[in-house]
Amino acid sequence: MDRTTTYYVFNERGTGRYKPFRTLDLGLRYSIPIFKKLEFFAEANVYNTTNYRGVRYWEASWNVDDSGNYARSDDYYSPTQYYRGRSYDLAGGFRF
């Protein structure tokens, strides 16, 4: 089965620019050697430290009718996914 992908551009270059976003993740790991290669570790992570909750993805689909005419979908540019707020996790265990 031969598959091809075709990309169509309908606007001038740069018209689909969105507000930039930045997230910051921090992590801390501490290890204690126990015996030869065996060590105990503890780890803490904070994801999205800045607590940014902006839009991550937008709807960008187009509809095509039988005669080949293109039209934006009804929910074009609507947000489809947001960044999660700040979250944490803790882990501990043994490495060998």
Secondary structure, DSSP 8 states (H G I E B T S, - for coil): ----------S-TTTT---------EEEEEEEEEETTEEEEEEEEEESTT----EEEE---EEE-TT--EEE-TTTT-EEEE----EEEEEEEEE-
